[in-house]
């Protein structure tokens, strides 16, 4: 067995074993460590020069996170129904080179170790072939239905 950490959400005991969370002996959620999402640059993504508008990189990263969290067979709607509402608390973005109209790109997402049970840290990179175009360190928090922090 891997690393273990015992916590509680409200009055419910949890046991973290590696990346899996168990609630009352039943596996309830799993956050994957890695994910990939192909992205094609469309006209709607670009400015008048055919270059991706800077804010649209955040959209690509959001889509990649959504797909990564869905790898375990739960949609974001399912996560929300379980009381897990993800919000970006911090985003550090570095632009290396522009993505252009019709580029076929890929977003690589890697979950980084976190020191807080309330925060998940992700490293996301956008590539065109082997060229790194953009990268970000994204800090997510998990909120319950009352917008209070809850543990992942």
SETORMAR-589905 format. One record per residue (C-alpha): residue number from 1; x negated, y, z. Coordinates in Angstrom, 1 decimal, m for minus. Last residue first. Example, Ala and Ser with C-alpha at 12.3 -4.5 7.8 and 13.67 -1.06 7.14 Angstrom:
<atoms>
<atom nr="2" xx="m13.7" yy="m1.1" zz="7.1"/>
<atom nr="1" xx="m12.3" yy="m4.5" zz="7.8"/>
</atoms>
This chain:
<atoms>
<atom nr="152" xx="10.3" yy="17.2" zz="m1.7"/>
<atom nr="151" xx="11.0" yy="18.9" zz="1.6"/>
<atom nr="150" xx="13.7" yy="21.5" zz="1.8"/>
<atom nr="149" xx="13.5" yy="25.3" zz="1.6"/>
<atom nr="148" xx="16.9" yy="27.0" zz="2.0"/>
<atom nr="147" xx="18.9" yy="28.1" zz="m1.0"/>
<atom nr="146" xx="22.1" yy="26.9" zz="0.6"/>
<atom nr="145" xx="22.5" yy="24.1" zz="m1.8"/>
<atom nr="144" xx="18.9" yy="22.9" zz="m0.9"/>
<atom nr="143" xx="15.8" yy="24.4" zz="m2.3"/>
<atom nr="142" xx="12.6" yy="22.7" zz="m3.6"/>
<atom nr="141" xx="9.6" yy="24.8" zz="m4.3"/>
<atom nr="140" xx="7.5" yy="24.8" zz="m7.4"/>
<atom nr="139" xx="4.0" yy="26.2" zz="m7.9"/>
<atom nr="138" xx="2.9" yy="26.4" zz="m11.5"/>
<atom nr="137" xx="m0.8" yy="26.6" zz="m12.6"/>
<atom nr="136" xx="m0.7" yy="27.6" zz="m16.2"/>
<atom nr="135" xx="m2.5" yy="26.8" zz="m19.5"/>
<atom nr="134" xx="m2.4" yy="28.2" zz="m23.0"/>
<atom nr="133" xx="m3.9" yy="27.5" zz="m26.4"/>
<atom nr="132" xx="m6.2" yy="24.6" zz="m25.7"/>
<atom nr="131" xx="m7.3" yy="23.3" zz="m29.1"/>
<atom nr="130" xx="m7.4" yy="19.5" zz="m29.6"/>
<atom nr="129" xx="m4.4" yy="19.3" zz="m31.8"/>
<atom nr="128" xx="m2.4" yy="22.4" zz="m30.9"/>
<atom nr="127" xx="m2.5" yy="22.2" zz="m27.1"/>
<atom nr="126" xx="m0.4" yy="23.6" zz="m24.3"/>
<atom nr="125" xx="m1.6" yy="23.0" zz="m20.8"/>
<atom nr="124" xx="0.4" yy="22.6" zz="m17.5"/>
<atom nr="123" xx="m1.2" yy="22.2" zz="m14.1"/>
<atom nr="122" xx="1.5" yy="21.5" zz="m11.5"/>
<atom nr="121" xx="1.7" yy="22.3" zz="m7.7"/>
<atom nr="120" xx="4.7" yy="21.0" zz="m5.7"/>
<atom nr="119" xx="5.7" yy="22.8" zz="m2.6"/>
<atom nr="118" xx="7.9" yy="22.1" zz="0.5"/>
<atom nr="117" xx="5.9" yy="19.1" zz="1.8"/>
<atom nr="116" xx="2.8" yy="21.4" zz="1.8"/>
<atom nr="115" xx="m0.8" yy="20.5" zz="1.1"/>
<atom nr="114" xx="m0.2" yy="19.6" zz="m2.5"/>
<atom nr="113" xx="m2.2" yy="17.3" zz="m4.8"/>
<atom nr="112" xx="m1.8" yy="18.3" zz="m8.4"/>
<atom nr="111" xx="1.0" yy="17.2" zz="m10.8"/>
<atom nr="110" xx="m0.2" yy="17.0" zz="m14.4"/>
<atom nr="109" xx="1.7" yy="18.4" zz="m17.3"/>
<atom nr="108" xx="0.5" yy="18.2" zz="m20.9"/>
<atom nr="107" xx="2.4" yy="20.3" zz="m23.4"/>
<atom nr="106" xx="2.0" yy="19.3" zz="m27.1"/>
<atom nr="105" xx="1.9" yy="21.4" zz="m30.2"/>
<atom nr="104" xx="3.1" yy="21.2" zz="m33.8"/>
<atom nr="103" xx="2.6" yy="24.7" zz="m35.2"/>
<atom nr="102" xx="5.4" yy="25.9" zz="m37.4"/>
<atom nr="101" xx="5.0" yy="29.6" zz="m36.5"/>
<atom nr="100" xx="1.9" yy="30.2" zz="m34.5"/>
<atom nr="99" xx="0.4" yy="29.4" zz="m31.1"/>
<atom nr="98" xx="m2.1" yy="32.0" zz="m29.9"/>
<atom nr="97" xx="m5.4" yy="31.3" zz="m28.3"/>
<atom nr="96" xx="m6.7" yy="31.2" zz="m24.7"/>
<atom nr="95" xx="m3.9" yy="32.7" zz="m22.6"/>
<atom nr="94" xx="m4.1" yy="32.0" zz="m18.9"/>
<atom nr="93" xx="m1.0" yy="31.8" zz="m16.8"/>
<atom nr="92" xx="m0.7" yy="31.8" zz="m13.0"/>
<atom nr="91" xx="2.9" yy="31.0" zz="m11.9"/>
<atom nr="90" xx="4.3" yy="31.2" zz="m8.4"/>
<atom nr="89" xx="7.5" yy="30.2" zz="m6.6"/>
<atom nr="88" xx="9.2" yy="28.5" zz="m9.5"/>
<atom nr="87" xx="12.4" yy="27.0" zz="m8.4"/>
<atom nr="86" xx="13.6" yy="23.4" zz="m8.2"/>
<atom nr="85" xx="17.0" yy="22.5" zz="m6.8"/>
<atom nr="84" xx="17.0" yy="19.2" zz="m4.9"/>
<atom nr="83" xx="20.3" yy="18.8" zz="m3.0"/>
<atom nr="82" xx="21.0" yy="15.3" zz="m4.5"/>
<atom nr="81" xx="23.5" yy="16.9" zz="m6.9"/>
<atom nr="80" xx="20.6" yy="19.2" zz="m8.1"/>
<atom nr="79" xx="18.4" yy="16.1" zz="m8.8"/>
<atom nr="78" xx="21.2" yy="14.5" zz="m10.8"/>
<atom nr="77" xx="21.7" yy="17.8" zz="m12.8"/>
<atom nr="76" xx="18.0" yy="17.8" zz="m13.4"/>
<atom nr="75" xx="18.4" yy="14.4" zz="m15.0"/>
<atom nr="74" xx="17.5" yy="11.3" zz="m13.2"/>
<atom nr="73" xx="15.9" yy="8.2" zz="m14.9"/>
<atom nr="72" xx="12.5" yy="8.4" zz="m13.3"/>
<atom nr="71" xx="11.1" yy="10.2" zz="m16.3"/>
<atom nr="70" xx="13.6" yy="13.0" zz="m15.8"/>
<atom nr="69" xx="11.1" yy="15.1" zz="m13.6"/>
<atom nr="68" xx="8.7" yy="15.0" zz="m16.5"/>
<atom nr="67" xx="11.3" yy="16.0" zz="m19.0"/>
<atom nr="66" xx="12.3" yy="19.0" zz="m17.0"/>
<atom nr="65" xx="8.7" yy="19.9" zz="m16.4"/>
<atom nr="64" xx="8.0" yy="19.9" zz="m20.1"/>
<atom nr="63" xx="11.1" yy="22.0" zz="m20.8"/>
<atom nr="62" xx="9.9" yy="24.6" zz="m18.2"/>
<atom nr="61" xx="6.4" yy="24.6" zz="m19.7"/>
<atom nr="60" xx="7.8" yy="25.4" zz="m23.2"/>
<atom nr="59" xx="10.0" yy="28.1" zz="m21.7"/>
<atom nr="58" xx="7.0" yy="29.6" zz="m19.9"/>
<atom nr="57" xx="5.1" yy="29.7" zz="m23.3"/>
<atom nr="56" xx="8.1" yy="31.7" zz="m24.6"/>
<atom nr="55" xx="7.2" yy="34.6" zz="m22.4"/>
<atom nr="54" xx="4.1" yy="35.4" zz="m24.5"/>
<atom nr="53" xx="5.9" yy="35.7" zz="m27.9"/>
<atom nr="52" xx="4.6" yy="32.9" zz="m30.1"/>
<atom nr="51" xx="2.8" yy="34.4" zz="m33.1"/>
<atom nr="50" xx="4.5" yy="34.8" zz="m36.5"/>
<atom nr="49" xx="3.4" yy="38.5" zz="m36.8"/>
<atom nr="48" xx="7.0" yy="39.8" zz="m36.2"/>
<atom nr="47" xx="7.2" yy="37.9" zz="m32.9"/>
<atom nr="46" xx="7.7" yy="34.2" zz="m32.5"/>
<atom nr="45" xx="9.8" yy="31.7" zz="m30.7"/>
<atom nr="44" xx="12.9" yy="32.2" zz="m32.8"/>
<atom nr="43" xx="10.9" yy="31.3" zz="m35.9"/>
<atom nr="42" xx="10.2" yy="27.8" zz="m34.5"/>
<atom nr="41" xx="7.1" yy="26.5" zz="m32.8"/>
<atom nr="40" xx="7.3" yy="22.7" zz="m32.5"/>
<atom nr="39" xx="6.8" yy="21.2" zz="m29.0"/>
<atom nr="38" xx="5.8" yy="17.7" zz="m28.1"/>
<atom nr="37" xx="6.2" yy="17.0" zz="m24.4"/>
<atom nr="36" xx="3.8" yy="15.1" zz="m22.1"/>
<atom nr="35" xx="4.0" yy="14.0" zz="m18.5"/>
<atom nr="34" xx="1.9" yy="13.2" zz="m15.5"/>
<atom nr="33" xx="2.1" yy="12.5" zz="m11.7"/>
<atom nr="32" xx="5.8" yy="11.6" zz="m11.5"/>
<atom nr="31" xx="8.0" yy="12.7" zz="m8.7"/>
<atom nr="30" xx="10.0" yy="9.9" zz="m7.3"/>
<atom nr="29" xx="13.4" yy="10.0" zz="m5.6"/>
<atom nr="28" xx="15.8" yy="8.0" zz="m3.4"/>
<atom nr="27" xx="14.1" yy="4.7" zz="m2.7"/>
<atom nr="26" xx="16.2" yy="3.1" zz="0.0"/>
<atom nr="25" xx="14.9" yy="2.1" zz="3.4"/>
<atom nr="24" xx="16.7" yy="4.9" zz="5.2"/>
<atom nr="23" xx="15.3" yy="7.4" zz="2.7"/>
<atom nr="22" xx="12.2" yy="6.4" zz="0.8"/>
<atom nr="21" xx="10.1" yy="8.9" zz="m1.2"/>
<atom nr="20" xx="7.7" yy="7.7" zz="m3.8"/>
<atom nr="19" xx="4.5" yy="9.5" zz="m4.8"/>
<atom nr="18" xx="2.1" yy="7.5" zz="m2.6"/>
<atom nr="17" xx="4.4" yy="6.1" zz="0.1"/>
<atom nr="16" xx="6.3" yy="8.9" zz="1.6"/>
<atom nr="15" xx="8.7" yy="7.7" zz="4.4"/>
<atom nr="14" xx="11.7" yy="9.8" zz="5.2"/>
<atom nr="13" xx="13.9" yy="10.0" zz="8.4"/>
<atom nr="12" xx="17.2" yy="11.8" zz="8.0"/>
<atom nr="11" xx="18.2" yy="14.3" zz="10.7"/>
<atom nr="10" xx="17.4" yy="17.3" zz="8.7"/>
<atom nr="9" xx="15.0" yy="16.1" zz="6.1"/>
<atom nr="8" xx="12.4" yy="14.1" zz="8.1"/>
<atom nr="7" xx="8.8" yy="13.2" zz="7.6"/>
<atom nr="6" xx="6.5" yy="10.1" zz="7.6"/>
<atom nr="5" xx="3.4" yy="10.1" zz="5.4"/>
<atom nr="4" xx="1.8" yy="7.1" zz="3.7"/>
<atom nr="3" xx="m1.1" yy="6.7" zz="1.4"/>
<atom nr="2" xx="m1.2" yy="3.6" zz="m0.7"/>
<atom nr="1" xx="0.0" yy="0.0" zz="0.0"/>
</atoms>
